[in-house]
Amino acid sequence: MKKCPEQLLVGGLQPLTMIDFPGRLSSVVFTQGCNLRCRFCYNRGLLPDTAHDMLSWKSITDFLKDRQGFIEAVVFSGGEPCGQSVLLDAMREVRELGFEIALHTNGFFPAVVEQALSERLLQFVAVDFKAPFERYEAVTRQSIVAADFGRLADLLVAAGVKHEYRTTVHPGLLSDSDIMNMADWLCEKKIGSYAIQKFKHGEALDATLQPVTAACLQPATLFKLRSRFTDFTLRADASDDAILQKVA
Ligand code: SF4
C-alpha cells in the first residue's frame, strides 16, 4: 500500500554538493535514525528516531521544485535512509519530479534496495563497509546479519547500477590486515569501486578515539588496493601527501 512520504523523518538538507553523487549536481536529504552506532560516527544528531528540528517532506519537495533544471539529483543519506518505512514513496516522488537518485546506506536493508532497483529508482548507491564481519559489533556496537550485506552486493552487481563501497579507517579500529580481508570479500563479490576514508576527528560518537595524525594505512596496503580495484580512491588529508605520492 502506498504510504505518505510526509512521514519521512528528515533531519537535515544540504542544498548543493558535487561529492555525494559523483558527476551530479545534487542536494542531500539526511534522514533521521540509524540501526548502527559506529564509534567513528560524526552524525550523532541523526542517530535518534526523532529530533526537535526536523524538516517536513513538503519543505523538501518545495525546495526541489524551485530547483528543477538546476539540481540534477537527490541523495538520500543519513542516519540510515533504508530504515524509513516511506523511503520508497519519497524516492518515487523525487523521480516524478525529474531528479536522479543516489542512496547512501550501511548495507543491511537489501529488500528495500531490491524493490528500489526493480522500479529503476536508483542511479547510484554508496555502501559503508565498516569492518570484517567478525569485528562489526566491536566497531558499530550493534549486531548485524552478514548475509544481508552480501545479498545487497549481489543485487547491486546483478543490476549493474553504479556503486561505491567505502570504509572509514581509524588505525585503532581497523588494521591493514582487516582492510585487506575486506578487500578480498569485495573482490569475491566483484565490486569494482572502493574508497578509503581517513577518520576525521570531530564530534565522533566515541570520544575516546584519538585524532589520526599519521597516514591511516601503509603504502604497501594502498598499492595493493589500487591494483585490485578498477576504481580506488583514498580520501585523506595533507598528512597523507607523502604516502599518496609513493603509490601514485
Ligand atoms: S556512521 Fe554508522 S552510526 Fe553513523 S549514521 Fe552511518 S551507519 Fe549510522
Residues whose N, C-alpha, C, O or C-beta is under 5 A from the ligand:
A	BS01	SF4	C34 L36 R37 C38 C41 N43 G78 G79 N106
